[in-house]
Amino acid sequence: MSESSSAAPATPQGRPTTAGQPHGAPAGGPQIQRQFVSFSFWKLDPAFRRLSAQEKEEIRREYVEAVNQRREGLICLTYSTVGLRSEADFMLWLIGKSTDPIQEIVAALNKTRLAGYLTQPFAFLSQTKRSSYIDKLDPFHTPESRTNIIPGKRKYLFVYPFVKTRDWYLLPLEERQAIMDVHIKAGNEFPSIKLNTTYSFGLDDQDFVVAFETESPSDFLDLVMKLRETQSSKYTVRDTPIVTCVQMGMEQVLGQLF
């Protein structure tokens, strides 16, 4: 394999940067820009509520400002899980063209006073990628559409890590496509639900992270029940924890906590 004579641009730390570089473009096709995706869940220590009202208000303002600060190349959406999942109180959905802006915002949040009262029960890292399977029913659902997430258009988000059996990957692609045709058909019966599938191979413990956006939790419940009846379901190793998230601003999230 030949090597280019030109060097990659370097970061301020002196290492080459891959931000903005396309990946996975098919031969003769358009260049595809992937995104890194982080689903970061946080839990508040009840001891925080014993602080004075003034301290809590100062700490609240500091944290909200840190979350809301605009950062180039980063999408940050905030969700509440208060009363919906015992292990976590809120979630940050972070999307960037590299891991750098994701680490930068978490580093800034770690320097706030509220961070001393937060634990992180779940965190899933993944990346967008061209789908291996063709959606024959939806002409607007192209492989390229999976590489660019446009999030936050719906109130509810259902997130979970997903692991398939090794036997699944040993099946011929044609057989997997036939099984997925049934799976995809079931999903297309619920147009109120938007699926965001991201890939974690080599990046995290799971194979995928799936995130469903909708205005109707009832539609999502019915979809999951229907998918349990498809052949693809028997190739599932793990699809938990499933976390129900409600989109709202960080000020409102903290208002639910103290």
N, C-alpha and C positions, 0 to 999 in steps of 0.2 A: 504494500500500500504506500503510495507516494505521500510525502509530507509537504505542506505549504512552507514557503520560505518566510512568510510574514508571521510575526509573533502575535499572539492574542493580547488584547489590552489588559492591563494589570489594575488591580484594586489598589487603594491607598496602602494596604498591607503588603503589597508587592506580589500577590499571587494572581495568576490569570483569572479572568472573569468569564463566566459562561452566560451571564445575564443578557437576554435579548438575542441569543443565538438559537436558530431553528433546529428542530430535531425531527427525525422520523419522516422526512419527506419522501414520497414515492418517486421512483425514477421518472423524470420528466414532469412531475407534478409540482404543485406550489409548495413553498417552504412552510412548514408547520411550526408555530411557536407554542411550546408547552407551558403550563403553569404549575408551580408548586402549590399544594393545598394542605393547610393545617386545620384540624378541628381540635381545639384546645379547651378542655373542661376544667372548671375551677369550683372549689368549695370553701365557704367562709367558716372560720373558727368561731363558735358561739361566744368565745371570750371577748371578741371584738365589741359585742353589744353592751358590754359592761363599762366601756369607755364613756367619758362625759359627752354630752350632746355637742359641745363645741369641738372636741377632738374628732368626733365622728363626722361632723360637717366639713371640717378642714381636710380630713383624709378623703372624704367623698369627692370634694372638688378636685383635689390633686389627681385622683385616679381617673375621673371622668375626663379631665383635660389631657392626660397621657393617652388614653384610649382614642380620643377624638382628634388628636393631632394628625394632620395630614402628612403622609409619608409617600414619597414618590415610588411608584411601582408596586403599591400595596393596596389591596381591597380588604377592609376590616368590617365585618358585620357582627353585631352583638345579639345574643339570644338568651332568654331566661329559661331555666329548667326548674325554677322554684316550685315546689309542690308536685313536680312531675317525675323526679328521679332523686332518690335519697342520697346518692353519692356525689351529686354535683348541683351547684346553684346557677351557674351561667356558663355560656360557651362563646368563645371567639372563633369565628370562621375567617381564616386568614388566607389570602390568595396573592401570590406574587410570581414574577417571572424567574426568580431565583430564591434560594433560602435566605439570602441576606436581609431583605426587608422584614421577613417573618422573625428572624432572630433579633433584629433591631427593635421591633416593637415589644417583644417579650422582655428583652434586656431593659428597656425603659420602664416597663411595668414592674419589673423586679426591683427597681430602685425606689418605688413608691412605698409609703408607710403601710398601705393596705396589704402589700405583698407579704408582710410578716404574719398576716392572719389568713393567708390563702394556701390551700393545698391543691394539687393537680391529680385527680383520680384517673382521668383518661386523657390521652393525647394521641391523635392519629395523623400520620404524615403520608401524603400521596402525591401523585402527579397526574396531570391530564395526559391522554394518549389516544391515538386513533383506535377506534374499536376494531376488533378482529372479525366482527360479525356485521352482516348487512341487514338493515331494517328495510324489508321489501314493502312494507305497508305505508310508511311515512316518507314521502319524497323529500321532505325538508330535513329529515334526520340523516345527515351525512356523516361519514367518519371524521371529517374535519371539524364538525360542530362539537365533538367531544373534547377538543383540545383547548377550547376557550369558554370558560364558565362565565355566565352573566347572572350573578346570584341576587337574592334578596327581593324578588318580586312577589313573594307570597308570605303569609303570616307564619305558617308552620313549616318546620324542617325536622325530618326524621333521619337520624344518622346512625350507621352501624358499620363495624368492620366485617369483612366477608372473606371466608377461606373456602376454597373448593378442594375436593379430593385430588390426589395425584393421578388417579385413574381417569379423571376428566381430561387432563392435559395429554393423556396417552391415546385418547380417541382420535380418529382421523378428523381433520377440520370439517369435511363435508358432513360427518355425523354430528359434530358439535353444532354446526350451522342449522341442521334440521331440528335439533332439540331446541336451539335458541329461537327458531322461527315460532315455535309454540309459545315460548316464554315472552317473546316480543309481542306476539298477537295479544296475549293476555294483558300486557302493559298498555297497549294502545286502546284498550277498552275503557281506560280511565284518563281521558284527556285533561282532567283537572290537575293531574299530577305531573310534575317535571322531575325527571331523574337526572342526577349528576353522578356518573360513575367515574371514579379516579383510581389510579393504579399504585400499588405499594410494593411490588416485587423488588426485593433488595433494599427498600427504603425503611420498611417497618415490618411488624410481625405478620400482618394480614396480607392477603392477595390484593384486595380492593378495599376502598371505602365508598359506600353508597350513601347518597344524600338525596332524599325526596322532598321537594318543595310543593306545598299545596295549601289551599284555603279550607280543605275539608279532611279532617282526621278520619271521618267515617269512610271516605273513598279510599284512603290509604289502608285502613284495616281490611276492607273488602279486597283490595288488590293483593295484600300479603296472603290472605286466605286462599285466593285463587291461584297464586303462584305456588303454594304448598302442594297443589294438585298436579303440577306439571312435572315432567320427567326430570327436568334440570334440578329439581329440589333434592333428589336423592344423591346428588354429587356435592351437597353442602356439608362441610365439616363444622363450620362455626359461623353464626351470624348474630352474635351478641357481644357486648350490650347494645340494645336498641334504645336510643335516647330521643325523647320527644322534646323539641325546642320551640320556643315562641319568640319571634323576632320583636325586639324593642330596643330603644336606646339605652346606653349604659346608665344614665341618670335614673331611668325608670327601673332598670334591673336592680340597682342598689337600693332604690326606694322600697323594693319588695323584701330586702334583706335586713334593713335597719332604718 
